[in-house]
Amino acid sequence: MTKTKIAIIGASGYTGVELMRILAGHPEVELTAVTSRQHVGEPVAELFPSLRDIVGLSFMDNRVAEIAGLADLVFTALPHKAAIEVVAELHGAGKRVVDLSADYRFSDRKLYESWYQPHTAPQLLAEAVYGLPELFRAEIPSARVIGNPGCYPTSVILPLAPILSLGLIEPRATIVIDAKSGASGAGRSLNLGSLYCEVNENFKPYKVANHRHQPEMVEQLKRASGVTSQLLFVPHLLPVNRGILSSIYLPLSREVTASEIEGALVGAYGHETFVRLLPAGSLPTLNAVRGSNYCDIGYVLAPDQNCLMLFSAIDNLVKGAAGQAVQNMNLMLGLPEEMGLLTVALVP
């Protein structure tokens, strides 16, 4: 049986190497091209020794027309703004694309432009599908462009959307999101804030109430639940390589029972492969999801404080990026959604 040919444009970052790791073990696809302008001609195994004897390709330049001739479906793992025209050109060449930047995650062009820059392919925003399979699965198989969700939004939208749908929050109430990410979330390029001596034995908030993932959360939560949320999003940088732990605090507008919360979560995700609902009294940890495509969700209900606390853990490079992208690819190709993704977390 002929395998689907896959290319990755922008494969020399952490998301790129994670995509290569996952796709190399996928039984129904063949990785035919990977690009990096900084490493043209360099074998993948020289930059990433973990892929020695696993990925035998060398990095190509980002020549879109050439890449389009080598692949049926393309992952674009480029920085925001750099992906806009590349995705548009691939779309014009008849290729299906899973974009891992923010450039095709927004339906509202003005909202995107208020946080990023002018969008030069607005006609594709209406066509692009937000690739969070557990909530928007029905739209993904026929999509030609997928906007793969951000890592923080994945960790927030999954636990919060079914709870918002219950109508438990006062319209003007603020939901506090206290989220922590490993250093790989900052990418592989040199950055003072992610140097070893800046991160090791340190813990700090950053971009408080000014992070570009916040409007993405608001837009997609409204789409999923019908509720416009007031979010106070506070991200932190953890001294670990990978993982996101999000703690979400919801002031309640009425009395709620634990069975009501559990019923909403089970109704939304009880049948899902990659969302694991933890039993009462258990809370998620980074070690339980590291290297896997799972999102673990737990909660604590404090009736005396009129507060619900939701907790989620994901690997920011897998469910928060490359793994979710492959999950979307599987749906687009009509393959089992979990194919190539049933990796158990790395412990310790």
N, C-alpha and C positions, 0 to 999 in steps of 0.2 A: 504494500500500500504506500502511495506517495505521501511523503510528509510535507507539511506546510512550511514554506521557507520564511524565516524570520530574520529581521535586521534590527540592530539597536543603534540609533544615532545619539552620540554622546555617552559612550560606554565606559569611559575611564574614571567615573566617579563611583561613590559607594553604591548608589542605586544601580549603576551600570554593571558593576561586578556582581551584585546580588541577582540581577536579571540573568546574567550569564550562568551563575551557579545553578539557578532553578531550571533554566531552559536546557542546560546540558543534560539534565536527568529526565527531561520530559519525553515520553515515548512517541508523541505524534508530531513533533516539530523538529526542524533542522535549522540551527543557527548558521546563517550564510554570510553575514556581514556585520561588522562592528566598526564604529567610527570614533575618532578622537583627533582633533586638529593639533593637539600638543604632542601626540605620540604616533604620527603617521609612519607606517612601515614597521613599527615595533611589535614583536609578537606579544599577544595577550599575556602569555605565561611569564614574560620578563617583568611586566608591570604588576601582575598578580600571580605570584608563584603558587597560590592555592589552586589555580586552574591548570597547572602543568599536566600534560597528557590528558586533559579533559576538554579544553577549548584550544584547538590548533590554529585558530585564525590570527592574523595580524591586523592592527588598526588601520583603517582607511581614512581618507579625508572625508569631510562632510559634503560630498557632492551628491545632492539629492537625486538628480536624474539617474546617476549610476546606481545608487542604492535601490531606487525604485525598480530597476531592472533585475535586481538580485533577490527580491523578497516579495511575498504576498501580503504580509502584515508587518508593520514597523512600530517599534517602541521609540519614542523620542524622549530622551532623558537629558534635556537641555535646560539651561537656566531660563527663568521667566523672561519674556520678550523675545529671546533668541528662538523660541519654538514656534512663534506665530506664523512666520512665512514658510518655515520648513514644513509644518503640518499642512498649510494651505497648498503648497506645491505637491506634496505627497497625495493629498486628497484629489487634486487636479489630475494626477497621474493614475487615478483609480485605485489607490492603495488604501487599506484600512489602517487606522492609526490609533495607538493608545499613547496619549501624551501625559507625561508625568510632571509637567510644569503646571503652573496655575493658569496658563493662557486660555484654556478651554473648559475651565471648571465653572464659570459664571454664565448664567442666563442673561443677567442684566449687564449690558455693556457699560452703562454709566457707573455702576457699582465697581466693576473691574477697573475702569479707567481712573476712578477716584483713589484707588489704592495702588495701582501699578503704573500704566502708561497708556497712550492711545492704542486702541486695538485696530490693526490694519486688515483684519479679515473678519469683520463683524457678521458677515453672512453665515459663517460657520458656527458662530455661537448658538444660533437658533437650532442648528442641526446636531451639535455635539451633545453627548449624553454624559451626565455625571455618573461615574462608574463606581457606585457603592452598591454591590450586587444584592446585599441583604435587604435593601430598601427599594432599589430601582431596577431589579433584575429583568422585568418584562421588556424594558426598552433597550437593553444592551445587545442581544443577539443580532439585531438588524442595524446597529449603529455602524457608521463609517468612521466616526471620530469619537473617542472616549476621552473625557477629562478625568484622569485618575485622581481621586481625592488626596488632599494633603494628609500628612500623618496626624497632626493634632486634630483636625476635623474628624477623621475616622474614629479616633479614640473618644470623641465627645458626642458626635451625632448618633453613633450606634446605641449607647446607653440612654441618651436623653430623648430621642425622637418618640419612642413608644410611651414614655412617661408624660411628655408634653401633650400627647394625643388624648390623655385622660382629662385634660382641663383642670389640672391641679394648681396652676400658678396664676396669681393675680396678674392682670395685663401689664401693670407697671412694675412688677416685682423684678429685682435683679437676681439673675442666676450667676453664682460665682463659680468659676472654673479655675482650679489650681492644678496646673499641669507641669509635669517634669519630664524632660527628654534627655537621652544620652547625647554625647558630643557628636556622634555621626550625623545627627540631624542638621548640623551646620555645614555639611558637605565636606569634600576632600580637598578643596583649594585652601591655600594658606590664609589664615585668619588669626589675628592676634588673640581674639577672645576664645579660640578653641585650641591654642597651643597647650602642650602638656602641663607646663607650670602654671598656666592660668586655670586649667580645669581640675587637675589632680588635687585632692584634699580641699576642694572648694565647692561652693554651692551658691548660686545666685539667680535672681530674677532678671529678665531682660524683656525689652519691648513691651512693657506693661501697658495694657489698654491701647496698644498701638501695633499689634501684630497682624500681618496680612491674612492670617488664617481666620481671624474673627469674623469678617464679613462673609467668608465662605460658609462658616458654621451657621450664621444667621439665615442666609439665603436658603441653604439646604434643609435646615430644621423647619423653616416655614413650609417648604415644599412637602416635606415628609409628614408633618404633623398639623399643618394649617395654622400654626401659632407663630406670631412674630415675637421673638425672644429678646429680652434685654440681658446681654451677657457682659460680665466683667471677667475678662480672660487674662490670667496671669501665668505666663510660661516661665519655667526655670530650667537652668542647665545643670544636669547631674554629672558627677565625675565617673560616669560609666560609658562604655562604648555605644551601646544600643538599648532601645526600649523607651516607651512612654507610659507613665502612670498618670492618669487624670482623676482628680477628685472633684466632684461636682456637687454643689450645695444648693438645694432648691427650697425656698420658703413656700410652705403649703397654704392654700387658700381655704382648705377644709380638712376635716378629720379623714385620715386615710388608714387603711389596714395593710398589714404586711402581705396578706393574701391578694389584695388588690394590686399591689406593686408587682408581686410575683406573677400574677395572672397576666399583666400587661407585657412583662418581659418574656414569659413563656409563649404567649400568643404571638409575639413578634419573632422570636428566635428559637423556640423550642425544637424546630425542625432543621435549624441551620447547622451546617458542618463546622463552620469557622467561628461561630459565636458560642462560647461556653458560659452558661449561667451557673454561677457558683452556689452551692447550698447555703442555707441560712447560717450565719456566723463565720463564713469564709470570705476572705477578701483577696483580690488579685495581687500578684507579685510579678516583677519583671522576669525573674528566673523561670517562671512557669510558661512564658511565651517566647523566650529568647531564641531566635533562629526559626520560629514557626510562623504560620499564617493565622494563628488564632487570636481572637479578641476575648479576653476573660472579663466578665462583668459581675460585680457584687454590689450589695447595697446595705445601708443601715437606716432604719426608720426610727427617728427620735420624736415620738408623739408629744412628749412634754415640752419640747422646743419647737414644735410645729415645723419640723425640718426633715427632709429626705436627703440622704447622702448617697450618691452613686459613685462607683469606682470602676475604672477600666484599665486594662493593661494590654499593650500591643508591642510587637517589635516594630519600631518605626521604619526599618528598612524592608520589612516583609509585608505584613498586613497594612502597614503605613505607606508602602510604596511598591516595591517590585512584586511581592506576592500577590497583592490585590490586582496589580496590572496583569499578571498571568491569569488570575481568576477571571478577569474581564476578557482576556484573550480566549480562554477556554469557552466562555459563553458565546463569543463572536464566531468561533469556529464550529460550534455545535458539539463540543466535546464535554465529557463529564466535568463539572465545575471544579472538582477537587483534584483533577489529574495533575500530577507533578508537584502537588502542594501539601501532601500529608506527611510532612516532616515533623517529627516530635521535637519539642524544645530541647535545647542543649543544657544539660544539668550535670555537674555544676558549671 
